[in-house]
Amino acid sequence: MRRGFTIVELIVGFGVIAILIGTGMSISQQAQRRQAVIQAAEGLSTTMKIARENALAGKKDTIACAAPLDGWQVRVQSNGYVLEGVCGGTKFFDKTTTYAMGITNSPTPTVLFNPLALGATAATITVSGSGTTQTVTVSGSGEVQ
């Protein structure tokens, strides 16, 4: 009658466990990277909607900006974006968001939302990384999808 495991059986058992743990960690990391791309695209879309709402409301810094409001814009960069308020050609608000490493935008347009529902710069931006792609679209009327 045999008692316990042999060394070979233990090594094989630990090897199988190590492979399963490694595979599980790899799948988890891939899911986290995909989620990061989805969150980056959602953040860009939300920022576009904020720019649109600010432009529609005619929101501006009246102390820093005596000229008429040019609008609110989002300058899309390869690794993030910048939300800016523009008045008389001068920026009165600036907020930069940078993505996690490996997430990129293409192309990199500047999308201007004109004040008082006068439309926007149409653009389609692809946010990608880790084999995942999300698209943010702005129509000429300023709708963000």
C-alpha positions as CSV (number, residue, x, y, z in Angstrom):
1,M,0.0,0.0,0.0
2,R,1.4,3.4,-1.1
3,R,1.4,6.4,1.3
4,G,1.9,10.0,0.2
5,F,3.2,11.5,-3.0
6,T,6.5,11.0,-4.8
7,I,8.7,13.9,-5.5
8,V,7.9,13.7,-9.2
9,E,4.2,13.9,-8.5
10,L,4.6,16.9,-6.3
11,I,6.8,18.7,-8.9
12,V,4.2,18.0,-11.6
13,G,1.4,19.1,-9.3
14,F,3.1,22.4,-8.4
15,G,4.0,22.9,-12.1
16,V,0.3,22.6,-13.1
17,I,-0.7,25.0,-10.3
18,A,2.0,27.5,-11.4
19,I,0.8,27.4,-15.0
20,L,-2.8,27.9,-14.0
21,I,-1.9,30.9,-11.8
22,G,0.2,32.4,-14.6
23,T,-2.6,32.0,-17.1
24,G,-5.1,33.6,-14.6
25,M,-2.8,36.5,-14.0
26,S,-2.3,37.1,-17.7
27,I,-6.0,37.1,-18.4
28,S,-6.6,39.5,-15.5
29,Q,-3.9,41.9,-16.7
30,Q,-5.4,41.8,-20.3
31,A,-8.8,42.6,-18.9
32,Q,-7.4,45.5,-16.8
33,R,-5.7,47.0,-19.9
34,R,-8.9,46.7,-22.0
35,Q,-10.8,48.4,-19.2
36,A,-8.2,51.2,-19.1
37,V,-8.8,51.9,-22.8
38,I,-12.6,51.9,-22.3
39,Q,-12.2,54.3,-19.3
40,A,-9.9,56.6,-21.3
41,A,-12.5,56.8,-24.1
42,E,-15.2,57.5,-21.7
43,G,-13.1,60.3,-20.1
44,L,-12.5,61.8,-23.5
45,S,-16.2,61.6,-24.3
46,T,-17.2,63.2,-21.0
47,T,-14.7,66.0,-21.5
48,M,-16.1,66.7,-25.0
49,K,-19.6,66.9,-23.4
50,I,-18.4,69.3,-20.7
51,A,-16.8,71.5,-23.4
52,R,-20.1,71.4,-25.3
53,E,-22.2,72.3,-22.2
54,N,-19.8,75.2,-21.3
55,A,-20.0,76.6,-24.8
56,L,-23.8,76.3,-25.0
57,A,-24.0,78.1,-21.7
58,G,-21.6,80.8,-22.8
59,K,-19.5,80.0,-19.7
60,K,-16.3,82.2,-19.4
61,D,-14.1,83.8,-16.9
62,T,-15.3,87.4,-17.0
63,I,-12.3,88.7,-15.1
64,A,-9.7,87.1,-17.4
65,C,-11.7,87.5,-20.5
66,A,-13.3,90.8,-21.6
67,A,-13.6,89.7,-25.2
68,P,-16.4,87.6,-26.6
69,L,-16.3,83.9,-26.0
70,D,-14.7,81.9,-28.9
71,G,-15.8,78.6,-27.4
72,W,-14.6,75.7,-25.5
73,Q,-12.2,73.3,-27.1
74,V,-10.6,69.9,-26.5
75,R,-7.1,69.6,-27.9
76,V,-6.6,65.8,-28.5
77,Q,-3.0,64.7,-28.0
78,S,-1.5,61.4,-28.8
79,N,-1.5,60.3,-25.2
80,G,-4.4,62.4,-23.7
81,Y,-6.2,65.6,-24.2
82,V,-6.6,69.2,-22.9
83,L,-9.9,71.0,-22.1
84,E,-9.6,74.7,-22.8
85,G,-11.8,77.8,-22.6
86,V,-11.0,80.3,-25.3
87,C,-11.9,84.0,-25.4
88,G,-10.6,86.5,-27.9
89,G,-8.0,84.0,-29.0
90,T,-6.7,83.7,-25.4
91,K,-7.1,80.6,-23.2
92,F,-8.7,81.3,-19.8
93,F,-9.1,77.7,-18.7
94,D,-6.8,74.7,-19.1
95,K,-7.1,71.2,-17.8
96,T,-4.8,68.4,-19.1
97,T,-5.5,64.7,-18.9
98,T,-2.8,62.1,-19.7
99,Y,-3.6,58.4,-20.3
100,A,-1.9,55.4,-18.8
101,M,1.1,54.2,-20.8
102,G,0.2,52.3,-24.0
103,I,-3.1,54.2,-24.6
104,T,-3.2,56.5,-27.6
105,N,-5.5,58.7,-29.7
106,S,-5.6,58.9,-33.4
107,P,-6.0,61.4,-35.1
108,T,-5.2,64.3,-32.8
109,P,-7.6,67.1,-33.8
110,T,-8.6,70.2,-31.8
111,V,-12.4,70.1,-31.4
112,L,-13.9,73.6,-30.9
113,F,-17.4,73.8,-29.5
114,N,-18.8,77.2,-30.6
115,P,-20.9,79.2,-28.1
116,L,-24.7,79.4,-28.2
117,A,-25.3,76.2,-30.2
118,L,-23.4,77.3,-33.3
119,G,-21.9,73.9,-33.8
120,A,-18.5,72.3,-33.4
121,T,-15.6,70.9,-35.3
122,A,-16.6,67.4,-36.5
123,A,-14.1,64.7,-35.6
124,T,-13.8,61.0,-35.0
125,I,-11.1,60.0,-32.5
126,T,-9.9,56.4,-32.0
127,V,-8.7,55.6,-28.5
128,S,-6.6,52.4,-28.6
129,G,-4.2,50.2,-26.6
130,S,-3.7,46.5,-25.8
131,G,-5.6,45.4,-28.8
132,T,-8.7,47.3,-27.8
133,T,-10.2,50.2,-29.7
134,Q,-12.9,52.7,-28.7
135,T,-14.3,55.6,-30.9
136,V,-15.4,59.0,-29.8
137,T,-17.3,61.0,-32.4
138,V,-18.3,64.6,-32.5
139,S,-20.7,65.8,-35.1
140,G,-20.7,69.2,-36.8
141,S,-23.8,70.1,-34.6
142,G,-21.8,69.3,-31.5
143,E,-23.3,66.0,-30.6
144,V,-20.9,63.6,-28.8
145,Q,-21.1,59.9,-29.1
